[in-house]
C-alpha cells in the first residue's frame, strides 16, 4: 500500500502533473495539499477520468487538502477540519479511512513572519493537532499523518541546505520544532528517517535563486506512522524527479509503502 503526500501548489495549475503522477505511480492513497480552490472547483471529473476518486476540503485561492484513491477503493471520509477551534476557516485538514488505514492529509500553517499572529496560529494549530492525534492513537488503528508540516526538523544538512539561510524562518524556530517533536513523542515514527537515518533527503526546493538546480532544498513534508502502521513499514522515499518536470510544484511527492 503506497501512501503519498504531495503539495501541488494549485491543483488546477498542476493538473497535468497530478494526472501524470497518478498514471505513472498508481498510489493507493494520495494526500494533496494546497489545492487552492473551493469545493465546487475541484477537478474531480478529470481525476475520475484517470481512474481515481476522492474526498476534499477546499478554500478559494488558498490552502485546501484532499485524499485520492483508486476508484474501485474509494476513501471513507471521517472528518474535515481539525477540531479545537470552531471558528477556524482555514481548509488544512482532512481525514479518511483507506483499506483499514486511517490517513490524514495535513497542510500546517507556514507561520511567517515570526512574532506575528501568523506564527501564534501555527503553534496553536500544532497543539490542536497533537490533541487530535492523541484521540486517533487511542483507536489503536494503523494511522498515517501525511502532509506539508512546514517544519524543518533539525539544523543538520540532512534536513536543510543551509541552517544559516533559514535561521529566521518560522519553519526552523525552536517552538515549531518542539511542536513537531511533541507529536512524534506520542509514539509516531518519521517514515523517511526510519528508512534513511542519514543523508540529505529534501522534499521542497523554492522557485527562486536556482534552488532546484543547486539542490538547495529542505525537508518539510513528513509522513508520521502510528505503531500499528510502523509495524507494516516496508519502504519510504521522495519521488524527487517530479520536481524537475515542466511547471512542477515546488514540492516533490513524498511516500511510504506499508505491507
N, C-alpha and C positions, 0 to 999 in steps of 0.2 A: 504494500500500500504506500504510494508516493504522495506525500502531502507537501505542498509548495506554498511559500509566501512570496508575493510579488506586488511591490508597489509600482503601479503602472504609470503614475503621474498623468492621469487623464485617460479614461477608458476609450473615449471617442477618438482622441488624438492618437492613441496607440492601438486601436482595434486591429489593424493588420498584424502587429506584433503579438497581440493576445491570441488571435486565431492561429497564427503560425506556431506559437508555443503549444497550444492545445493539440494541434495536429502532430507536431513532432515529438513531444514528450509524453502526451497522454496521461497526465496526472490523475490520480484518484480523487484528490481534493486540491483545489487551487484557491488560496486565500488572497484576495485582492485588497489593496489599499489605495487611497487617493483616486477613487474612480471619478470624482469631481463632476457629478451630475445628479439631478434629483431622480427619484424612483421612476418616474414616467419616462425619463430619457435614457434609462439604462438599456443598452442594445441587446436585449435578451433574444430577439429574433435572430440576429447574426450568430449568437452563441449557441442557440438551439440548432441552427443550420449546421454548426460544426460538431454536433453530437453531444453537446453539454447542456445542462440546466443549472439552476442555482437559486440562491436567496441573496438579497442585497438590501442595503440600508444606505440610501443616498442623501446627498445635500448639494444643492445647486452651486456649482463653481468651486466647492471646497470639499476636502475630506472625503468620506464615503468609503464603505467596505462591502465586500461580497465574498461568498463561498460558492465555487462552481464544482460540479461533479459530473461524471458521465450521465447522460440522460436516463440510462437504464437503472441507475442507482441514485435517485435524487436525494439531496440532503434534507434532513428533518430539522426545520427551524426550531430553536429553543428560545432565543431571545435576541432582540435588537436593543442596543444601548446598554451602557454599563450602569448598574444600579448604584444608588447612593446620592444622586442629585437629580430630582425630578425636573429641575429647570435647565438641565444641560441640553443645549440644542445642537451640539456637535455630533455628527454621524461618524463615530470612531470605533464601534464595537458591534460585532455580530457573532452569534454562536449557534452551531448546529451539530447534529449527530450524523456521522458518516461511517457506515459499516461498523457500528459498535464503538466508534471512537468519537469522543466529544472534541470538536475543533472550534477554536475561536480565531477570527481574523481581527487584528488589533492595529489601529493607527494611533499611536501615542502622540500627544501634543509635542510640538517642537520645543516650545518654551523660550525662544529668543524674543527680545533681548533679556538677559539675566537681570533680575532686580525689578522686573515689571510684573503686572498681573498675569501675563502670559506664562512666566516661569512659575508663579504660585499655582496657577491652574494645572501645569504639568505635574507638579509634586502632589497636588491633591488628587489628580487623576490616578497617579501611581498608587496612592494609598487606597483609593476605591477599588482599583484592580486587584490589589493584594487581598482586600476583604472578600471580594467575589471569588478569587482563586481559592481561598480557604473553604468556601462553600462548595466549590466544584470538587476539590480534593476529598471532601467528606463523602462524596458519592462513590469513591473508590472505583472509578471507571478510567480506562485509558483516556488521557487528556493531552491535547496539544494546544498551547498558546502560541500562535504564529502571527508574525506581523512585523511592521516597521515600528520598533520600540523607541527610536530616536534617542538611544543611549549607547555611547561607546563604552564598553565595559572597563577598559584599562588604558593606561598610557603606553602600553607596550606596542612596538611596531607591528606585532602580530594583529593588533586591532585597529591601529590608526597610523597613517603615513607620517604624521608629524604632530606629536602631542603639543609642541610649542605653537604651531599654527592654529590649533583648535582650543587652546587653553581657556579662552574667554567665552567659548560657545556653551550654550545650555546643554548640549549633548554630552559634555565632558565634566560637568560640575559635580563635586562630591555628593551633593544632595540627590542628583539624578542617579548616580551610580548606586548610592545607598538604597534608593527606591527599588532599583532592579535587583540588587543583592537580597533585599528583604523578601522579595518574591521567590528568587532562586532558593533561598534558605528554608522555604517551606517544604522543600524536598524535590524541587524540579531539577531536571538535567538539561544543560545547554547542549543541544544536539550537535552543533557544529564543533564545539570544543571537545565533546566526547569522542567525536570522530577524528578531529585534528587537534590534539593537545598543544602542538607547537606549529609555528609557521603562520605567515600572513594569510588571512582569509578575509577579504573585503567583500562588501555587498553593495556599496554605494560609491560612485565617482561623480563629482559635480561636473556640470557642463562647462564651467569656466576654467580659464588658466591651463588648459590642456591636461586636466586632471586624469582623464581616461588614458591619454597617450603616455603620461608619466607614471601611471599606476598609483596616483596619489588618492587613495581611497580610504575608507574605513568601514567598520562592521557595526551596523545598527539594525539589521534585520535578523531576528532571532526566532528560533523555534524551541520553546521550553516544554519538556516532556514530564508528565507525572511518572511516578514509579512504575505504574502499570504499563505506560507507554514505553518508558525507557527499557523495560524488560524485553520489549519487542524490537528495539533499535537494531537495524541491520546496516544502514548507511546514512550519510548526510553529506551535503555539499552545496556548492553555488554554481549555477549554470552561467558562468561568467561571460561566455562568448556572446550571449544575447545582449549584453550591454554595448557591444561594439557594432551592432546592426544599425541600419539606416533608421533615423528618427526613433531611436530606442529610448526607453525610460532611463533615468539616471541611477536606478536600482537594478540589480540582477536578481533573477529568481533564486530563492534560497530554499532548500528542501531537506526532507527526511524521508527515509524508507523504513517502514515498520513491517515485521512479519505478520 
